[in-house]
Amino acid sequence: MSQVQTLQAMKLRSTDIIREKLQQLREKGKKMFITSSFQTQSMVLLHIISQIDKDMEVFFINTGYHFPETIVHKNFVASTLGLQVKEIKPLTPKSLQRDAQGNLLFTFDPDYCCYLNKVQPLEQLIEKYDIWISGVRADQSEHRNMLSEFEPTRGNAIRYHPLLRWTHKDVMDYVRKHDLPVHPLEARGYISIGCEPCTRALSEQNPRNGRWFGMRKTECGLNNESLKNPKGQ
């Protein structure tokens, strides 16, 4: 067996392990949900879920700022894979997300904007469920590289990261192998795609640099504010 074939076999076993862990959690009676941004990198987990449990609830956090292409792509993927996709939306209306001059929150306080539009809507879910499945990968950022496969959250749920040790190449190999849909904005240079005001196309090595360009911000809060520090710090 060649080195390439060996690596492919190892990755196949990795997907088998994911399926086995999800099955074990289900047999233990754990109530699970998955969140997805419906980027191309989301396709691996969505495809696996569609194969083993089409009834699992998939939540899309609709901030009200997504690219129209993302909404169209989400609907197409949900229909193609037969997934039960539900939207959760901010509790605070956009009319209250402005300063005295009428400027929207993302223009002067992106951290609080992310909290109101992404983190706060999810807080009710992590109290109601046992397992929150997330597709973050260690190779995406320094912060994500410090995460473990299972992480406690600030609520009841434990977060499970099945793809934590996958690489971007692993994801794209899987997408091509299974002929899965690709987010239409990728062809225009958008690799890491979030809310439209805070995302731009980049040709740099690290696609996360296209998010909150020119700021020190690298996370929306879902991957830090929603998680407990295991050391209590």
C-alpha positions in Angstrom: 0.0 0.0 0.0 1.4 3.4 -1.0 1.8 6.3 1.5 -1.1 8.1 -0.1 -3.3 5.0 0.2 -2.2 4.6 3.8 -3.2 8.2 4.7 -6.5 7.8 2.9 -7.2 4.6 4.9 -6.3 6.4 8.1 -8.8 9.2 7.3 -11.5 6.6 6.5 -11.0 5.1 9.9 -11.2 8.6 11.4 -14.7 9.0 9.9 -15.6 5.5 11.2 -14.5 6.6 14.7 -16.7 9.8 14.5 -19.7 7.6 13.6 -18.9 5.2 16.4 -18.6 8.0 19.0 -21.9 9.6 17.8 -23.6 6.2 18.1 -22.2 5.7 21.6 -23.4 9.1 22.7 -26.8 8.4 21.2 -27.0 5.0 23.0 -26.3 6.8 26.3 -29.4 8.9 25.6 -27.5 12.1 25.1 -29.5 14.9 23.4 -27.3 16.3 20.7 -27.3 19.2 18.2 -24.9 20.6 15.7 -24.2 24.1 14.7 -23.0 24.9 11.2 -22.0 28.0 9.2 -22.6 26.1 6.0 -19.2 26.9 4.6 -17.5 24.3 2.4 -15.5 23.2 5.5 -18.8 22.4 7.1 -19.7 19.7 4.6 -17.8 16.8 6.2 -19.8 16.8 9.4 -23.1 17.6 7.7 -22.5 14.7 5.3 -21.7 12.3 8.1 -24.7 13.4 10.1 -26.9 13.0 7.0 -25.8 9.4 6.8 -26.3 8.3 10.4 -29.0 10.6 11.8 -31.1 12.8 9.5 -33.3 13.7 12.5 -30.5 15.4 14.4 -31.2 19.1 14.8 -28.8 21.3 12.8 -28.8 24.9 13.9 -27.8 27.9 11.7 -27.2 31.1 13.5 -28.8 33.7 11.3 -27.3 36.9 12.4 -29.1 39.0 9.8 -25.7 39.9 8.3 -25.0 36.8 6.2 -24.1 37.0 2.5 -27.2 36.2 0.4 -25.1 33.4 -1.2 -24.7 31.8 2.2 -28.5 31.6 2.8 -29.1 30.1 -0.7 -26.2 27.6 -0.2 -27.6 26.6 3.3 -31.0 25.9 1.8 -29.5 23.9 -1.1 -27.3 21.8 1.3 -30.2 21.1 3.6 -32.4 20.0 0.7 -29.6 17.9 -0.9 -28.6 16.1 2.3 -32.1 15.9 3.7 -31.1 17.6 7.0 -33.4 19.2 9.6 -32.0 22.7 9.6 -33.4 25.3 12.0 -32.5 28.9 12.3 -31.8 30.8 15.5 -31.8 34.5 15.5 -30.6 37.4 17.8 -32.8 38.3 20.7 -32.0 42.0 20.3 -33.4 43.7 17.2 -31.0 45.6 15.0 -32.8 48.9 15.8 -31.3 48.5 19.3 -27.9 47.6 18.1 -26.9 51.3 17.3 -25.2 54.1 19.0 -26.6 57.6 19.5 -25.6 58.6 16.0 -27.3 55.6 14.5 -24.1 53.6 13.7 -24.7 49.8 13.8 -22.8 48.0 16.5 -20.4 46.1 14.2 -18.8 49.4 13.2 -17.6 50.3 16.6 -17.9 47.2 18.9 -17.6 44.0 16.9 -17.1 41.9 20.0 -20.4 42.9 21.5 -22.0 42.6 18.1 -20.9 39.0 17.9 -22.2 38.4 21.4 -25.7 39.7 20.7 -25.9 38.1 17.2 -24.1 34.8 17.8 -23.3 33.9 21.3 -26.5 35.0 23.2 -28.9 33.2 20.8 -27.0 30.0 21.4 -27.0 30.2 25.2 -30.5 28.8 25.4 -29.4 25.7 23.4 -26.4 24.8 25.5 -28.7 24.6 28.5 -31.3 22.3 26.8 -28.9 19.8 25.2 -26.2 17.4 26.4 -23.8 17.5 23.4 -23.0 20.4 21.1 -21.2 19.2 17.9 -18.9 21.7 16.3 -16.6 21.4 13.3 -13.7 23.6 14.5 -10.2 22.5 13.6 -6.9 23.0 15.3 -5.2 24.3 12.2 -7.6 27.2 11.9 -6.1 29.4 14.7 -3.9 29.4 17.8 -6.9 29.4 20.0 -8.5 26.4 18.3 -5.2 24.6 18.5 -5.5 24.6 22.3 -9.0 23.0 22.3 -9.6 19.4 23.2 -11.9 16.9 21.5 -14.4 17.4 24.3 -14.8 20.7 26.0 -17.2 21.9 28.8 -19.3 24.9 28.0 -20.8 27.6 30.2 -24.1 25.7 30.0 -25.2 22.1 30.4 -23.8 20.9 27.1 -20.4 19.4 26.4 -18.9 20.4 23.1 -17.6 17.7 20.8 -15.0 18.5 18.1 -14.9 15.5 15.8 -12.7 17.2 13.2 -10.3 18.9 15.5 -7.2 17.1 14.1 -8.3 17.3 10.5 -6.5 19.7 8.1 -7.9 21.9 5.4 -6.6 19.4 2.9 -8.3 16.5 4.7 -11.6 18.4 4.5 -11.2 19.2 0.8 -10.2 15.7 -0.1 -13.4 14.4 1.6 -15.5 17.1 -0.2 -14.1 16.1 -3.6 -14.4 12.3 -2.9 -18.1 12.6 -2.0 -18.9 15.3 -4.6 -20.3 17.7 -1.9 -21.5 21.3 -2.6 -18.9 24.1 -2.4 -19.8 27.5 -1.1 -20.2 29.8 -4.2 -18.2 32.6 -2.7 -15.0 30.5 -2.5 -14.5 31.0 -6.3 -14.3 34.8 -5.5 -11.6 34.4 -2.9 -13.7 34.1 0.2 -12.4 31.0 2.1 -13.5 31.8 5.7 -17.0 33.2 5.4 -18.9 34.9 8.2 -21.1 38.0 8.3 -20.8 40.2 5.2 -19.6 43.4 6.9 -16.8 41.6 8.7 -15.6 39.3 5.9 -13.4 40.0 3.0 -11.7 38.0 0.2 -8.0 37.4 0.7 -5.3 35.5 -1.1 -3.1 35.0 2.0 -2.1 31.6 3.4 -4.3 31.9 6.5 -7.9 32.2 5.4 -9.0 33.4 8.9 -7.2 36.7 8.2 -10.2 37.6 6.0 -12.3 37.8 9.1 -12.4 41.1 11.0 -9.6 42.4 8.8 -7.3 44.9 10.4 -8.5 44.1 13.9 -7.0 42.0 16.7 -10.2 40.0 16.8 -10.0 36.4 15.6 -13.0 34.7 17.1 -16.7 35.5 17.2 -17.1 34.3 20.7 -18.7 30.9 20.1 -15.3 29.2 20.5 -14.1 31.1 23.6 -17.0 32.9 25.4 -19.2 29.9 25.2 -16.6 27.6 26.6 -15.4 27.2 30.2 -11.8 27.5 31.0 -11.0 24.0 32.5 -8.5 25.6 34.9 -11.1 28.1 36.0 -9.0 31.1 34.9 
